[in-house]
């Protein structure tokens, strides 16, 4: 087996554990979206085009609270702005691969694929760009089809899912599993602390606007700490 195929298979296995979380997470979004008034087509279009659980939940919640569409769009963009940072972080690793490969990778860039892949790339800097890209695609192979399918199941079953199943456990568990291993540097810790503090301080704001402010504040904090650390060196 070639080294590229080996990397792909390792990525496949590395991403597999997140299916335990992705399935209830997707089902929960299907339920929440239908309860907010979305039909099957709208829900599935959103989940397949946006492909960003946290952003989808935030936007749907804001819309269900009666906020204007532009507020929902801004909320989704703010929550997803972290993808720009993910892209910048991955660029040194896969930036030399073909453009169309990178374009496809951009679609598959989510918290899970990034979190698993960047840890592997940092641990094994000697891997070629193609090997790193193959690993990245491997992490996405199982997650994405199950995300679509579980969302559809949530849409179809809707309110028939018993409350005791508690699908909402998937959201905090998934993000703890993703974020905790990456909190290994001062910029990451600083951004995490600021996001929590700002979120708690502004939770009273209407239309979940605190999400936008907390996300922007965290990114500014992380970038500024990195800048100052770079200057001090």
C-alpha positions as CSV (number, residue, x, y, z in Angstrom):
1,X,0.0,0.0,0.0
2,X,1.4,3.4,-0.9
3,X,2.2,6.0,1.7
4,X,-0.7,8.2,0.5
5,X,-3.2,5.3,0.9
6,X,-1.8,4.5,4.3
7,X,-2.3,8.1,5.4
8,X,-5.8,8.0,4.1
9,X,-6.6,4.8,6.0
10,X,-5.1,6.3,9.2
11,X,-7.2,9.4,8.8
12,X,-10.3,7.2,8.3
13,X,-9.7,5.4,11.6
14,X,-8.8,8.7,13.4
15,X,-12.1,10.3,12.3
16,X,-14.3,7.2,13.1
17,X,-14.7,7.9,16.9
18,X,-16.5,11.1,16.1
19,X,-19.4,9.2,14.5
20,X,-20.5,8.5,18.1
21,X,-21.1,12.2,18.4
22,X,-21.9,13.2,14.8
23,X,-24.9,10.9,14.6
24,X,-26.9,12.4,17.6
25,X,-25.6,15.8,16.7
26,X,-27.0,15.5,13.2
27,X,-30.3,14.1,14.5
28,X,-30.6,17.0,17.0
29,X,-30.2,19.5,14.2
30,X,-32.9,17.8,12.1
31,X,-35.2,18.0,15.1
32,X,-34.4,21.6,16.0
33,X,-34.7,22.8,12.3
34,X,-38.1,21.2,11.8
35,X,-39.3,22.6,15.1
36,X,-38.2,26.0,14.0
37,X,-40.4,25.7,10.9
38,X,-37.9,24.4,8.3
39,X,-39.2,21.8,5.9
40,X,-37.2,18.7,4.8
41,X,-35.7,20.3,1.7
42,X,-34.7,23.5,3.5
43,X,-33.1,21.5,6.4
44,X,-31.2,19.1,4.2
45,X,-30.0,22.0,1.9
46,X,-28.7,23.9,4.9
47,X,-26.9,20.9,6.4
48,X,-25.3,19.9,3.0
49,X,-24.4,23.4,1.9
50,X,-23.4,25.0,5.2
51,X,-21.9,21.8,6.8
52,X,-21.2,23.5,10.1
53,X,-23.1,22.2,13.0
54,X,-22.5,25.1,15.5
55,X,-23.2,27.7,12.8
56,X,-26.4,25.9,11.7
57,X,-27.7,25.6,15.3
58,X,-26.9,29.3,16.0
59,X,-28.6,30.6,12.8
60,X,-31.7,28.5,13.2
61,X,-32.0,29.5,16.9
62,X,-31.7,33.2,16.0
63,X,-34.4,32.8,13.3
64,X,-36.7,30.9,15.6
65,X,-36.3,33.8,18.1
66,X,-37.7,36.1,15.5
67,X,-34.5,37.9,14.5
68,X,-34.1,39.3,11.0
69,X,-32.4,37.2,8.4
70,X,-29.3,39.4,8.3
71,X,-28.8,38.9,12.0
72,X,-29.0,35.1,11.5
73,X,-26.6,35.3,8.6
74,X,-24.1,37.4,10.7
75,X,-24.4,35.0,13.6
76,X,-23.6,32.1,11.3
77,X,-20.7,33.9,9.7
78,X,-19.3,35.0,13.1
79,X,-19.4,31.4,14.5
80,X,-17.8,30.1,11.3
81,X,-15.0,32.7,11.2
82,X,-12.9,30.2,13.0
83,X,-12.7,28.3,9.6
84,X,-10.5,31.1,8.3
85,X,-8.1,30.5,11.1
86,X,-8.3,26.7,10.5
87,X,-7.4,27.4,6.8
88,X,-4.5,29.5,7.7
89,X,-3.3,26.8,10.1
90,X,-3.5,24.1,7.4
91,X,-2.0,26.2,4.6
92,X,1.7,25.4,5.5
93,X,0.8,21.6,5.4
94,X,-1.3,21.3,2.3
95,X,-0.8,24.6,0.6
96,X,1.4,23.1,-2.1
97,X,-1.2,20.5,-3.3
98,X,-3.4,21.0,-6.4
99,X,-5.9,23.9,-6.3
100,X,-8.9,21.6,-6.9
101,X,-7.8,19.4,-4.1
102,X,-7.6,22.3,-1.8
103,X,-11.0,23.5,-3.0
104,X,-12.6,20.2,-2.1
105,X,-10.7,20.2,1.2
106,X,-12.3,23.6,2.0
107,X,-15.7,22.0,1.8
108,X,-14.7,19.2,4.2
109,X,-13.1,21.6,6.7
110,X,-15.1,21.3,9.9
111,X,-14.1,21.2,13.6
112,X,-13.7,17.4,13.6
113,X,-11.6,17.1,10.4
114,X,-9.4,20.0,11.4
115,X,-8.9,19.0,15.0
116,X,-7.8,15.5,14.2
117,X,-5.8,16.4,11.1
118,X,-3.8,19.3,12.6
119,X,-2.7,17.2,15.6
120,X,-1.4,14.5,13.2
121,X,0.3,17.1,11.0
122,X,2.0,18.8,13.9
123,X,3.1,15.4,15.3
124,X,4.5,14.2,11.9
125,X,5.9,17.2,10.1
126,X,7.9,15.0,7.8
127,X,4.8,13.7,6.0
128,X,4.5,15.0,2.4
129,X,1.7,17.4,1.5
130,X,-0.1,14.7,-0.4
131,X,0.1,12.4,2.6
132,X,-1.3,15.1,4.9
133,X,-4.1,15.8,2.4
134,X,-5.0,12.1,2.2
135,X,-5.1,11.9,6.0
136,X,-7.4,14.9,6.0
137,X,-9.8,13.4,3.5
138,X,-9.7,10.2,5.4
139,X,-11.0,11.9,8.5
140,X,-14.0,13.3,6.5
141,X,-15.0,10.1,4.7
142,X,-17.2,8.6,7.4
143,X,-18.3,11.8,9.2
144,X,-20.0,13.6,6.3
145,X,-22.3,10.8,4.9
146,X,-23.4,10.1,8.5
147,X,-24.0,13.8,9.2
148,X,-26.3,14.0,6.2
149,X,-28.1,10.8,7.0
150,X,-28.5,11.5,10.7
151,X,-29.9,15.0,10.0
152,X,-32.5,13.4,7.7
153,X,-33.4,10.9,10.4
154,X,-33.9,13.8,12.8
155,X,-36.1,15.5,10.3
156,X,-38.3,12.5,9.7
157,X,-38.6,11.4,13.4
158,X,-38.8,14.9,14.7
159,X,-40.7,15.2,18.0
160,X,-41.2,11.4,18.1
161,X,-37.7,11.1,19.6
162,X,-38.3,10.7,23.4
163,X,-36.9,13.5,25.5
164,X,-35.0,11.0,27.7
165,X,-32.8,10.2,24.8
166,X,-31.2,13.6,25.4
167,X,-29.6,14.1,22.0
168,X,-28.4,17.5,23.1
169,X,-25.5,15.9,25.1
170,X,-23.7,15.5,21.7
171,X,-23.0,19.3,21.3
172,X,-20.9,19.9,24.5
173,X,-19.2,16.5,24.4
174,X,-18.1,16.9,20.8
175,X,-16.6,20.4,21.4
176,X,-14.9,19.3,24.6
177,X,-13.3,16.4,22.7
178,X,-12.1,18.7,20.0
179,X,-11.0,21.7,21.9
180,X,-9.3,20.1,25.0
181,X,-6.4,18.5,23.1
182,X,-5.6,21.7,21.3
183,X,-5.4,23.9,24.4
184,X,-1.6,23.5,24.5
185,X,-0.4,27.0,23.8
186,X,-0.9,30.4,25.4
187,X,-2.8,31.9,22.4
188,X,-5.2,29.0,22.4
189,X,-5.8,29.2,26.1
190,X,-6.2,33.0,25.9
191,X,-8.8,32.8,23.1
192,X,-10.7,30.0,25.0
193,X,-10.8,32.0,28.3
194,X,-11.9,35.2,26.5
195,X,-14.7,33.4,24.6
196,X,-16.1,31.9,27.8
197,X,-15.9,35.2,29.8
198,X,-17.4,37.3,27.1
199,X,-20.2,34.7,26.4
200,X,-21.2,34.6,30.1
201,X,-21.0,38.4,30.5
202,X,-23.1,39.1,27.4
203,X,-25.6,36.2,27.5
204,X,-28.4,38.7,28.1
205,X,-28.1,40.1,24.6
206,X,-31.0,39.5,22.2
207,X,-30.8,37.3,19.1
208,X,-27.7,35.5,20.5
209,X,-25.6,38.5,19.5
210,X,-23.2,37.5,22.3
211,X,-22.1,34.7,20.0
212,X,-20.8,37.1,17.4
213,X,-19.0,39.3,19.9
214,X,-17.5,36.4,21.8
215,X,-16.2,34.7,18.6
216,X,-14.6,37.9,17.3
217,X,-13.2,38.8,20.7
218,X,-11.6,35.3,21.0
219,X,-10.0,35.5,17.6
220,X,-8.6,38.9,18.2
221,X,-7.2,37.8,21.5
222,X,-5.5,34.7,20.1
223,X,-4.1,36.7,17.2
224,X,-2.8,39.4,19.4
225,X,-1.1,37.0,21.9
226,X,0.6,35.3,18.9
227,X,1.7,38.7,17.6
228,X,3.2,39.7,20.9
229,X,4.9,36.4,21.4
230,X,6.4,36.7,18.0
231,X,7.6,40.2,18.7
232,X,9.1,39.2,22.0
233,X,11.1,36.5,20.2
